[in-house]
Amino acid sequence: MIVAGVDVGSLTGKAVIMENESILSYSIVPSTPLCEKTATNAMNQALEKAGLSLNDIEYIIGTGYGRLKIPFAKENVTEISCHGKGAHWLNPATRTIIDIGGQDTKVIRINEKGKVIDFAMNDKCAAGTGRFLEIMAKALEVKLEDLGPLSLKSTNPVTISSQCSVFAESEVISLLAEGESIINIIAGLHESISSRLIALVHKVGLQKEAVLSGGVAKNIGVTQCLNNKLGVELILLPADPQIIGAIGAAIFAKTKLQTSKN
Amino acid sequence: MDIHLRIAETIANSIEKISQAEKEGKQVALINYFVPPELCHAMDLIPIVPETYMGFFATVNPEKVIEAQEAAENYGIPRELCVFIKGPMGLALKNALPPIDVVCSATGVCMGSVKAHDFISRHLKCSDFLIDTPYYCDDESIKYVVNEYRECIKALEKYTGKKFDYDKLKKILEISERGAEYYRKINEFRKLTPSPLHNVEGMNLWVPQNFMSGTEDVTALYQSVYNEVKNRVEKAEKIVKEERHRILWITMPIFFSFDTLTWLEEKYGAVVVMEIVAHSTARIKMDPSKPLESLATKALLSGFASCANGPMDNLLTIQSIDAAKEYNVDAAILVAQWGCKQIAGILNMSKKFFQMNGIPTLILDTCIADERNYPESQIRIRLEEFFEMLEG
C-alpha cells in the first residue's frame, strides 16, 4: 500500500511517500507562485528518490495553504489536522505541537489518539514566522542556517522593540549602524520571535510532550529561547521538521485507502 | 421577499426617513448603543446610530464603509482603530450625516464610542449629553441609570425646545414590547433542531431593534418574520440541508461576508442559532408602567453590555452558558473585532471558560465591517480547521 502526502506551503512544498508504516522518500522544494507547479515539483522529486511513478501511488492527500490546487491529490485535509496526525505518528506521546512555518505559526493540542482538540494561529502579521527570519538574515547578510549557531554565542541579546517585520528590519539596520554586534542582534531577534510564540502557546495551553515542527525548528537559537521561556524541553521529532504536515497527510491517505478497501 | 432582504429593506427605509427628517421639519438625535431610541421617539426626535450605518453599508455597499474610514484616516485617526468608532467620525468629516440637532451618548459600549461622539458634536457644533452607565448591573445601578435618563430628558428638552411626553413614552414602550415579543418568539423557534432560520437571516435579525425599537416598522418586521418562521416550522421545512453543528456566535456577525455564512451551512451543516449580542435583549420584558426602569434594565443587561461593559460573569455565565444550554449549541465562534480593546480583554478567558463547559470555541481575529481588514481566505482556513477539528 503506497500512499503520499503533499504539503504546499508559502515558502516550500513538501511531499512524503509512504509504504505501510515506512517513509520511502520525501522532498522539500522551494514554492513557486503556482501551487500546482510547487506540488508537482515536490511530488516528482519524491517519486524520483523512491524510484516510483505517480501511477504507483494509490492515494494522495494534499494539505497546506495550496492544498486545493494539487492536481493529483484525491482529497485535501487542513494543515492543523495533518500536523497533529504527523506528529502523533512520529511520537504518540505528543500532546502539543508548535509549528513555525514560512508565514504562519500554529500551536496545536492533540489527544492520545492524535485528534486535534484545540489550536491557535497567528493573525495578520508574519512577525513570528520563518519569513521574518528570512528577511532579517538578508538584512544582516547572514545565511539563514547560520542564524541559530551564531545566536548561541551572544552574551547580551539586544531588545528588538518593533512589532512589524518591516520596522524590525529598519531597527536591525539602525542597530548595525550604531555598531551593535550581529550576534547580539540575531539573539535579540530570536528572543522577539519566541516572545510572540509564547503568547500563542498560552492561548491553547502547553501540555507535555510538546514538539517543535516547521522550518524554524531547525534554528537552534529559537529552539533554545523557546525552551527557556516555556520552561520545558521541546522535542524534535525523528524526521525533518518541515515534513510533519506531509507525513500527516500521507497517514490520512493510508487510512482513507484502508477504509475504501474494506 | 427573503428574510435578510426584508431586514435590509427595513434598515434602508429607516435611513431614508432620517435623510428626509430636515425636509419634514423633524429633529435628529445622534445616539450610540445604550441610549434607548424609545427616549428619542417619545420626543418626536429621529434617532440615528451611525455605528449601524457601518454594519448596514458593509452589507449593501462596502465601499461606503471604506470611504468613511478613509475620511477619518486622512484626518489622522489611526487605521488600527475600530471601524465602529472611526466610521462615524469619518461620516461626520465627509458631511455624510444628515443634519444633527443633538448628540446623546452613553458610556457602556466603549470609551472610544463616547470620544467619537464627542468629536462629532464638536465637529458639527451641536449640543451633546452623556449618560453615565455603571459597570455592574444591580438595583442601585438601575436607579442610577434611571436618574441619568431623567437628566438626559431635561437636557433634550432644553436643546430641542420640546416637552418630554411620559404618556407617549409608555405607548412607545408598548410598541417596543410588541416587537420584542415577536423577536422572543422567533428565537424560541431557533431552539428547535433543525433551526428554521438561515445564518444570514438569524444573525442579522437583532440589528434593527438596536436603533429602531419603539417604531411600528421594526415591530411589523418582527411580526412578518415570526409569521414566516412559524409557517416554516409548521410545514417542517428543511432550511439547512443537513444540520450538523449548532453554533453560538459571540459578539457581532461579519456583516459583509454572507457567502461565508452560507458556505458554513452548505459545507459543514453549521447553523448559528444564537448571538450573544441579541440573547439578553431577547429575554428582557419591558413594563410600560415603569418605562425608565425597563429601559435602564434593558441597557444594562444588553448583549453589548455583556461584551463591552460589565463584569465577565455577565458575559460568561448569565449570557453564554445559559444560551448554550437553551439553544443546544455544540460550538462557539468568538469574533475579535479588529481594534476593539474590550473584546481583546475577554478573548482567552472566554475561550477557556467555554471549553471548560464542553464548548469548543474558535476565535476569529478580523474586522466585521471594513473589507480592508477582512482576510477572507484566512478566515475560511481557520473555519475549515475548526470544523475539521469538530468532525475529526
Interface residues (C-beta under 8 A of the other chain):
Chain A: Y65 V77 T78 E79 I80 S81 K115 V116 I117 D118 F119 A120 M121 D123 K124 H202 K203
Chain B: N348 K351 Q355 P360 I363 D365 T366 P375 Q378 I381 R382 E384 E385 E388 M389 G392
